[in-house]
């Protein structure tokens, strides 16, 4: 089990960040992903595997004015 944005989630153990973002309907170019309080570089989204016990936060940018 992982924590995704503060909630328990059993769907993404051993999944890549890219797969998780796609399944959660995030656009990878418009988010920052932090795992265990460490920002993951965008070029690692296709290879970084989310592991059991990870805390994943997806931060979206919202424009305003």
mmCIF file as gemmi writes it, N, C-alpha and C atoms, coordinates in Angstrom:
data_model
loop_
_atom_site.group_PDB
_atom_site.id
_atom_site.type_symbol
_atom_site.label_atom_id
_atom_site.label_alt_id
_atom_site.label_comp_id
_atom_site.label_asym_id
_atom_site.label_entity_id
_atom_site.label_seq_id
_atom_site.pdbx_PDB_ins_code
_atom_site.Cartn_x
_atom_site.Cartn_y
_atom_site.Cartn_z
_atom_site.occupancy
_atom_site.B_iso_or_equiv
_atom_site.pdbx_formal_charge
_atom_site.auth_seq_id
_atom_site.auth_asym_id
_atom_site.pdbx_PDB_model_num
ATOM 1 N N . UNK Axp A 1 ? 0.834 -1.176 0 1 0 ? 1 A 1
ATOM 2 C CA . UNK Axp A 1 ? 0 0 0 1 0 ? 1 A 1
ATOM 3 C C . UNK Axp A 1 ? 0.882 1.244 0 1 0 ? 1 A 1
ATOM 4 N N . UNK Axp A 2 ? 0.435 2.247 -0.714 1 0 ? 2 A 1
ATOM 5 C CA . UNK Axp A 2 ? 1.097 3.545 -0.717 1 0 ? 2 A 1
ATOM 6 C C . UNK Axp A 2 ? 0.103 4.582 -0.21 1 0 ? 2 A 1
ATOM 7 N N . UNK Axp A 3 ? 0.596 5.78 0.007 1 0 ? 3 A 1
ATOM 8 C CA . UNK Axp A 3 ? -0.277 6.922 0.276 1 0 ? 3 A 1
ATOM 9 C C . UNK Axp A 3 ? -0.162 7.85 -0.92 1 0 ? 3 A 1
ATOM 10 N N . UNK Axp A 4 ? -1.281 8.159 -1.538 1 0 ? 4 A 1
ATOM 11 C CA . UNK Axp A 4 ? -1.32 9.045 -2.691 1 0 ? 4 A 1
ATOM 12 C C . UNK Axp A 4 ? -2.131 10.27 -2.307 1 0 ? 4 A 1
ATOM 13 N N . UNK Axp A 5 ? -1.459 11.4 -2.25 1 0 ? 5 A 1
ATOM 14 C CA . UNK Axp A 5 ? -2.107 12.653 -1.851 1 0 ? 5 A 1
ATOM 15 C C . UNK Axp A 5 ? -2.859 12.5 -0.529 1 0 ? 5 A 1
ATOM 16 N N . UNK Axp A 6 ? -2.209 11.814 0.421 1 0 ? 6 A 1
ATOM 17 C CA . UNK Axp A 6 ? -2.744 11.681 1.773 1 0 ? 6 A 1
ATOM 18 C C . UNK Axp A 6 ? -3.74 10.558 1.989 1 0 ? 6 A 1
ATOM 19 N N . UNK Axp A 7 ? -4.057 9.804 0.95 1 0 ? 7 A 1
ATOM 20 C CA . UNK Axp A 7 ? -5.025 8.719 1.087 1 0 ? 7 A 1
ATOM 21 C C . UNK Axp A 7 ? -4.388 7.378 0.759 1 0 ? 7 A 1
ATOM 22 N N . UNK Axp A 8 ? -4.797 6.337 1.5 1 0 ? 8 A 1
ATOM 23 C CA . UNK Axp A 8 ? -4.306 4.986 1.237 1 0 ? 8 A 1
ATOM 24 C C . UNK Axp A 8 ? -4.707 4.563 -0.167 1 0 ? 8 A 1
ATOM 25 N N . UNK Axp A 9 ? -3.78 3.871 -0.842 1 0 ? 9 A 1
ATOM 26 C CA . UNK Axp A 9 ? -4.026 3.449 -2.215 1 0 ? 9 A 1
ATOM 27 C C . UNK Axp A 9 ? -3.275 2.141 -2.466 1 0 ? 9 A 1
ATOM 28 N N . UNK Axp A 10 ? -3.964 1.16 -2.999 1 0 ? 10 A 1
ATOM 29 C CA . UNK Axp A 10 ? -3.357 -0.145 -3.287 1 0 ? 10 A 1
ATOM 30 C C . UNK Axp A 10 ? -3.119 -0.38 -4.77 1 0 ? 10 A 1
ATOM 31 N N . UNK Axp A 11 ? -3.322 0.631 -5.605 1 0 ? 11 A 1
ATOM 32 C CA . UNK Axp A 11 ? -3.286 0.418 -7.051 1 0 ? 11 A 1
ATOM 33 C C . UNK Axp A 11 ? -1.917 0.557 -7.702 1 0 ? 11 A 1
ATOM 34 N N . UNK Axp A 12 ? -0.945 1.169 -7.052 1 0 ? 12 A 1
ATOM 35 C CA . UNK Axp A 12 ? 0.259 1.552 -7.782 1 0 ? 12 A 1
ATOM 36 C C . UNK Axp A 12 ? 1.564 0.99 -7.239 1 0 ? 12 A 1
ATOM 37 N N . UNK Axp A 13 ? 1.523 -0.056 -6.404 1 0 ? 13 A 1
ATOM 38 C CA . UNK Axp A 13 ? 2.769 -0.703 -5.982 1 0 ? 13 A 1
ATOM 39 C C . UNK Axp A 13 ? 3.473 -1.25 -7.222 1 0 ? 13 A 1
ATOM 40 N N . UNK Axp A 14 ? 4.757 -0.973 -7.344 1 0 ? 14 A 1
ATOM 41 C CA . UNK Axp A 14 ? 5.585 -1.421 -8.472 1 0 ? 14 A 1
ATOM 42 C C . UNK Axp A 14 ? 5.117 -0.859 -9.815 1 0 ? 14 A 1
ATOM 43 N N . UNK Axp A 15 ? 4.467 0.274 -9.795 1 0 ? 15 A 1
ATOM 44 C CA . UNK Axp A 15 ? 4.042 0.961 -11.006 1 0 ? 15 A 1
ATOM 45 C C . UNK Axp A 15 ? 4.972 2.147 -11.232 1 0 ? 15 A 1
ATOM 46 N N . UNK Axp A 16 ? 5.11 2.559 -12.482 1 0 ? 16 A 1
ATOM 47 C CA . UNK Axp A 16 ? 5.898 3.759 -12.749 1 0 ? 16 A 1
ATOM 48 C C . UNK Axp A 16 ? 5.064 4.997 -12.42 1 0 ? 16 A 1
ATOM 49 N N . UNK Axp A 17 ? 5.759 6.093 -12.224 1 0 ? 17 A 1
ATOM 50 C CA . UNK Axp A 17 ? 5.07 7.36 -11.998 1 0 ? 17 A 1
ATOM 51 C C . UNK Axp A 17 ? 4.217 7.71 -13.21 1 0 ? 17 A 1
ATOM 52 N N . UNK Axp A 18 ? 4.751 7.506 -14.412 1 0 ? 18 A 1
ATOM 53 C CA . UNK Axp A 18 ? 3.991 7.811 -15.634 1 0 ? 18 A 1
ATOM 54 C C . UNK Axp A 18 ? 2.671 7.055 -15.679 1 0 ? 18 A 1
ATOM 55 N N . UNK Axp A 19 ? 2.708 5.778 -15.331 1 0 ? 19 A 1
ATOM 56 C CA . UNK Axp A 19 ? 1.487 4.975 -15.339 1 0 ? 19 A 1
ATOM 57 C C . UNK Axp A 19 ? 0.488 5.503 -14.306 1 0 ? 19 A 1
ATOM 58 N N . UNK Axp A 20 ? 0.976 5.815 -13.114 1 0 ? 20 A 1
ATOM 59 C CA . UNK Axp A 20 ? 0.109 6.329 -12.066 1 0 ? 20 A 1
ATOM 60 C C . UNK Axp A 20 ? -0.535 7.648 -12.496 1 0 ? 20 A 1
ATOM 61 N N . UNK Axp A 21 ? 0.248 8.545 -13.087 1 0 ? 21 A 1
ATOM 62 C CA . UNK Axp A 21 ? -0.292 9.828 -13.536 1 0 ? 21 A 1
ATOM 63 C C . UNK Axp A 21 ? -1.365 9.632 -14.601 1 0 ? 21 A 1
ATOM 64 N N . UNK Axp A 22 ? -1.104 8.738 -15.536 1 0 ? 22 A 1
ATOM 65 C CA . UNK Axp A 22 ? -2.076 8.46 -16.603 1 0 ? 22 A 1
ATOM 66 C C . UNK Axp A 22 ? -3.374 7.92 -16.014 1 0 ? 22 A 1
ATOM 67 N N . UNK Axp A 23 ? -3.271 6.958 -15.107 1 0 ? 23 A 1
ATOM 68 C CA . UNK Axp A 23 ? -4.459 6.353 -14.499 1 0 ? 23 A 1
ATOM 69 C C . UNK Axp A 23 ? -5.247 7.357 -13.657 1 0 ? 23 A 1
ATOM 70 N N . UNK Axp A 24 ? -4.557 8.318 -13.072 1 0 ? 24 A 1
ATOM 71 C CA . UNK Axp A 24 ? -5.208 9.329 -12.231 1 0 ? 24 A 1
ATOM 72 C C . UNK Axp A 24 ? -5.6 10.585 -13.026 1 0 ? 24 A 1
ATOM 73 N N . UNK Axp A 25 ? -5.402 10.541 -14.336 1 0 ? 25 A 1
ATOM 74 C CA . UNK Axp A 25 ? -5.779 11.639 -15.248 1 0 ? 25 A 1
ATOM 75 C C . UNK Axp A 25 ? -5.035 12.944 -14.998 1 0 ? 25 A 1
ATOM 76 N N . UNK Axp A 26 ? -3.752 12.828 -14.678 1 0 ? 26 A 1
ATOM 77 C CA . UNK Axp A 26 ? -2.886 14.006 -14.572 1 0 ? 26 A 1
ATOM 78 C C . UNK Axp A 26 ? -2.106 14.168 -15.866 1 0 ? 26 A 1
ATOM 79 N N . UNK Axp A 27 ? -1.815 15.399 -16.245 1 0 ? 27 A 1
ATOM 80 C CA . UNK Axp A 27 ? -0.932 15.669 -17.372 1 0 ? 27 A 1
ATOM 81 C C . UNK Axp A 27 ? 0.473 15.823 -16.814 1 0 ? 27 A 1
ATOM 82 N N . UNK Axp A 28 ? 1.384 14.957 -17.214 1 0 ? 28 A 1
ATOM 83 C CA . UNK Axp A 28 ? 2.714 14.915 -16.612 1 0 ? 28 A 1
ATOM 84 C C . UNK Axp A 28 ? 3.502 16.217 -16.764 1 0 ? 28 A 1
ATOM 85 N N . UNK Axp A 29 ? 3.175 17 -17.771 1 0 ? 29 A 1
ATOM 86 C CA . UNK Axp A 29 ? 3.881 18.267 -17.959 1 0 ? 29 A 1
ATOM 87 C C . UNK Axp A 29 ? 3.357 19.371 -17.048 1 0 ? 29 A 1
ATOM 88 N N . UNK Axp A 30 ? 2.258 19.115 -16.364 1 0 ? 30 A 1
ATOM 89 C CA . UNK Axp A 30 ? 1.64 20.143 -15.527 1 0 ? 30 A 1
ATOM 90 C C . UNK Axp A 30 ? 1.668 19.808 -14.041 1 0 ? 30 A 1
ATOM 91 N N . UNK Axp A 31 ? 2.499 18.829 -13.661 1 0 ? 31 A 1
ATOM 92 C CA . UNK Axp A 31 ? 2.564 18.439 -12.254 1 0 ? 31 A 1
ATOM 93 C C . UNK Axp A 31 ? 4.014 18.272 -11.803 1 0 ? 31 A 1
ATOM 94 N N . UNK Axp A 32 ? 4.161 18.299 -10.497 1 0 ? 32 A 1
ATOM 95 C CA . UNK Axp A 32 ? 5.413 17.919 -9.84 1 0 ? 32 A 1
ATOM 96 C C . UNK Axp A 32 ? 5.067 16.725 -8.966 1 0 ? 32 A 1
ATOM 97 N N . UNK Axp A 33 ? 5.929 15.717 -8.959 1 0 ? 33 A 1
ATOM 98 C CA . UNK Axp A 33 ? 5.69 14.535 -8.146 1 0 ? 33 A 1
ATOM 99 C C . UNK Axp A 33 ? 6.761 14.457 -7.066 1 0 ? 33 A 1
ATOM 100 N N . UNK Axp A 34 ? 6.291 14.292 -5.842 1 0 ? 34 A 1
ATOM 101 C CA . UNK Axp A 34 ? 7.173 14.161 -4.692 1 0 ? 34 A 1
ATOM 102 C C . UNK Axp A 34 ? 6.922 12.791 -4.076 1 0 ? 34 A 1
ATOM 103 N N . UNK Axp A 35 ? 7.985 12.037 -3.865 1 0 ? 35 A 1
ATOM 104 C CA . UNK Axp A 35 ? 7.867 10.738 -3.221 1 0 ? 35 A 1
ATOM 105 C C . UNK Axp A 35 ? 8.765 10.748 -1.995 1 0 ? 35 A 1
ATOM 106 N N . UNK Axp A 36 ? 8.151 10.468 -0.855 1 0 ? 36 A 1
ATOM 107 C CA . UNK Axp A 36 ? 8.87 10.473 0.43 1 0 ? 36 A 1
ATOM 108 C C . UNK Axp A 36 ? 9.634 11.774 0.631 1 0 ? 36 A 1
ATOM 109 N N . UNK Axp A 37 ? 8.959 12.884 0.328 1 0 ? 37 A 1
ATOM 110 C CA . UNK Axp A 37 ? 9.474 14.241 0.509 1 0 ? 37 A 1
ATOM 111 C C . UNK Axp A 37 ? 10.645 14.591 -0.405 1 0 ? 37 A 1
ATOM 112 N N . UNK Axp A 38 ? 10.793 13.862 -1.506 1 0 ? 38 A 1
ATOM 113 C CA . UNK Axp A 38 ? 11.835 14.146 -2.493 1 0 ? 38 A 1
ATOM 114 C C . UNK Axp A 38 ? 11.179 14.346 -3.863 1 0 ? 38 A 1
ATOM 115 N N . UNK Axp A 39 ? 11.474 15.469 -4.496 1 0 ? 39 A 1
ATOM 116 C CA . UNK Axp A 39 ? 10.924 15.733 -5.823 1 0 ? 39 A 1
ATOM 117 C C . UNK Axp A 39 ? 11.619 14.832 -6.841 1 0 ? 39 A 1
ATOM 118 N N . UNK Axp A 40 ? 10.812 14.166 -7.655 1 0 ? 40 A 1
ATOM 119 C CA . UNK Axp A 40 ? 11.342 13.25 -8.668 1 0 ? 40 A 1
ATOM 120 C C . UNK Axp A 40 ? 11.444 14.024 -9.988 1 0 ? 40 A 1
ATOM 121 N N . UNK Axp A 41 ? 12.626 14.038 -10.606 1 0 ? 41 A 1
ATOM 122 C CA . UNK Axp A 41 ? 12.767 14.734 -11.899 1 0 ? 41 A 1
ATOM 123 C C . UNK Axp A 41 ? 11.833 14.135 -12.945 1 0 ? 41 A 1
ATOM 124 N N . UNK Axp A 42 ? 11.279 14.981 -13.77 1 0 ? 42 A 1
ATOM 125 C CA . UNK Axp A 42 ? 10.329 14.547 -14.795 1 0 ? 42 A 1
ATOM 126 C C . UNK Axp A 42 ? 10.917 13.461 -15.707 1 0 ? 42 A 1
ATOM 127 N N . UNK Axp A 43 ? 12.209 13.523 -15.975 1 0 ? 43 A 1
ATOM 128 C CA . UNK Axp A 43 ? 12.806 12.504 -16.852 1 0 ? 43 A 1
ATOM 129 C C . UNK Axp A 43 ? 12.884 11.128 -16.187 1 0 ? 43 A 1
ATOM 130 N N . UNK Axp A 44 ? 12.543 11.032 -14.921 1 0 ? 44 A 1
ATOM 131 C CA . UNK Axp A 44 ? 12.506 9.749 -14.221 1 0 ? 44 A 1
ATOM 132 C C . UNK Axp A 44 ? 11.113 9.147 -14.113 1 0 ? 44 A 1
ATOM 133 N N . UNK Axp A 45 ? 10.089 9.846 -14.611 1 0 ? 45 A 1
ATOM 134 C CA . UNK Axp A 45 ? 8.715 9.37 -14.478 1 0 ? 45 A 1
ATOM 135 C C . UNK Axp A 45 ? 8.489 8.012 -15.135 1 0 ? 45 A 1
ATOM 136 N N . UNK Axp A 46 ? 9.191 7.731 -16.232 1 0 ? 46 A 1
ATOM 137 C CA . UNK Axp A 46 ? 8.992 6.464 -16.949 1 0 ? 46 A 1
ATOM 138 C C . UNK Axp A 46 ? 9.729 5.291 -16.312 1 0 ? 46 A 1
ATOM 139 N N . UNK Axp A 47 ? 10.689 5.574 -15.441 1 0 ? 47 A 1
ATOM 140 C CA . UNK Axp A 47 ? 11.507 4.491 -14.896 1 0 ? 47 A 1
ATOM 141 C C . UNK Axp A 47 ? 11.395 4.317 -13.382 1 0 ? 47 A 1
ATOM 142 N N . UNK Axp A 48 ? 11.01 5.362 -12.674 1 0 ? 48 A 1
ATOM 143 C CA . UNK Axp A 48 ? 10.928 5.276 -11.216 1 0 ? 48 A 1
ATOM 144 C C . UNK Axp A 48 ? 9.74 4.4 -10.826 1 0 ? 48 A 1
ATOM 145 N N . UNK Axp A 49 ? 10.001 3.353 -10.034 1 0 ? 49 A 1
ATOM 146 C CA . UNK Axp A 49 ? 8.931 2.469 -9.582 1 0 ? 49 A 1
ATOM 147 C C . UNK Axp A 49 ? 8.481 2.876 -8.188 1 0 ? 49 A 1
ATOM 148 N N . UNK Axp A 50 ? 7.188 3.054 -8.038 1 0 ? 50 A 1
ATOM 149 C CA . UNK Axp A 50 ? 6.6 3.353 -6.739 1 0 ? 50 A 1
ATOM 150 C C . UNK Axp A 50 ? 6.602 2.062 -5.923 1 0 ? 50 A 1
ATOM 151 N N . UNK Axp A 51 ? 7.104 2.158 -4.683 1 0 ? 51 A 1
ATOM 152 C CA . UNK Axp A 51 ? 7.247 0.974 -3.849 1 0 ? 51 A 1
ATOM 153 C C . UNK Axp A 51 ? 6.255 0.983 -2.687 1 0 ? 51 A 1
ATOM 154 N N . UNK Axp A 52 ? 5.976 -0.204 -2.179 1 0 ? 52 A 1
ATOM 155 C CA . UNK Axp A 52 ? 5.11 -0.35 -1.017 1 0 ? 52 A 1
ATOM 156 C C . UNK Axp A 52 ? 5.617 0.536 0.117 1 0 ? 52 A 1
ATOM 157 N N . UNK Axp A 53 ? 4.721 1.299 0.713 1 0 ? 53 A 1
ATOM 158 C CA . UNK Axp A 53 ? 5.088 2.178 1.813 1 0 ? 53 A 1
ATOM 159 C C . UNK Axp A 53 ? 5.429 3.598 1.397 1 0 ? 53 A 1
ATOM 160 N N . UNK Axp A 54 ? 5.548 3.858 0.096 1 0 ? 54 A 1
ATOM 161 C CA . UNK Axp A 54 ? 5.88 5.209 -0.375 1 0 ? 54 A 1
ATOM 162 C C . UNK Axp A 54 ? 4.729 6.178 -0.104 1 0 ? 54 A 1
ATOM 163 N N . UNK Axp A 55 ? 5.108 7.414 0.142 1 0 ? 55 A 1
ATOM 164 C CA . UNK Axp A 55 ? 4.156 8.515 0.242 1 0 ? 55 A 1
ATOM 165 C C . UNK Axp A 55 ? 4.338 9.379 -0.993 1 0 ? 55 A 1
ATOM 166 N N . UNK Axp A 56 ? 3.302 9.433 -1.82 1 0 ? 56 A 1
ATOM 167 C CA . UNK Axp A 56 ? 3.356 10.12 -3.099 1 0 ? 56 A 1
ATOM 168 C C . UNK Axp A 56 ? 2.439 11.343 -3.053 1 0 ? 56 A 1
ATOM 169 N N . UNK Axp A 57 ? 2.98 12.471 -3.41 1 0 ? 57 A 1
ATOM 170 C CA . UNK Axp A 57 ? 2.199 13.703 -3.516 1 0 ? 57 A 1
ATOM 171 C C . UNK Axp A 57 ? 2.32 14.211 -4.953 1 0 ? 57 A 1
ATOM 172 N N . UNK Axp A 58 ? 1.187 14.509 -5.579 1 0 ? 58 A 1
ATOM 173 C CA . UNK Axp A 58 ? 1.157 15.071 -6.911 1 0 ? 58 A 1
ATOM 174 C C . UNK Axp A 58 ? 0.667 16.51 -6.774 1 0 ? 58 A 1
ATOM 175 N N . UNK Axp A 59 ? 1.512 17.443 -7.18 1 0 ? 59 A 1
ATOM 176 C CA . UNK Axp A 59 ? 1.207 18.866 -7.052 1 0 ? 59 A 1
ATOM 177 C C . UNK Axp A 59 ? 0.905 19.42 -8.43 1 0 ? 59 A 1
ATOM 178 N N . UNK Axp A 60 ? -0.281 19.996 -8.577 1 0 ? 60 A 1
ATOM 179 C CA . UNK Axp A 60 ? -0.715 20.584 -9.847 1 0 ? 60 A 1
ATOM 180 C C . UNK Axp A 60 ? -0.564 22.083 -9.778 1 0 ? 60 A 1
ATOM 181 N N . UNK Axp A 61 ? -0.232 22.676 -10.904 1 0 ? 61 A 1
ATOM 182 C CA . UNK Axp A 61 ? -0.144 24.12 -11.006 1 0 ? 61 A 1
ATOM 183 C C . UNK Axp A 61 ? -1.449 24.655 -11.58 1 0 ? 61 A 1
ATOM 184 N N . UNK Axp A 62 ? -1.961 25.691 -10.933 1 0 ? 62 A 1
ATOM 185 C CA . UNK Axp A 62 ? -3.205 26.293 -11.375 1 0 ? 62 A 1
ATOM 186 C C . UNK Axp A 62 ? -2.948 27.765 -11.632 1 0 ? 62 A 1
ATOM 187 N N . UNK Axp A 63 ? -3.291 28.207 -12.817 1 0 ? 63 A 1
ATOM 188 C CA . UNK Axp A 63 ? -3.099 29.611 -13.167 1 0 ? 63 A 1
ATOM 189 C C . UNK Axp A 63 ? -4.268 30.451 -12.648 1 0 ? 63 A 1
ATOM 190 N N . UNK Axp A 64 ? -3.992 31.675 -12.442 1 0 ? 64 A 1
ATOM 191 C CA . UNK Axp A 64 ? -5.042 32.573 -11.972 1 0 ? 64 A 1
ATOM 192 C C . UNK Axp A 64 ? -4.673 34.002 -12.366 1 0 ? 64 A 1
ATOM 193 N N . UNK Axp A 65 ? -5.536 34.874 -12.019 1 0 ? 65 A 1
ATOM 194 C CA . UNK Axp A 65 ? -5.186 36.227 -12.372 1 0 ? 65 A 1
ATOM 195 C C . UNK Axp A 65 ? -6.162 37.245 -11.904 1 0 ? 65 A 1
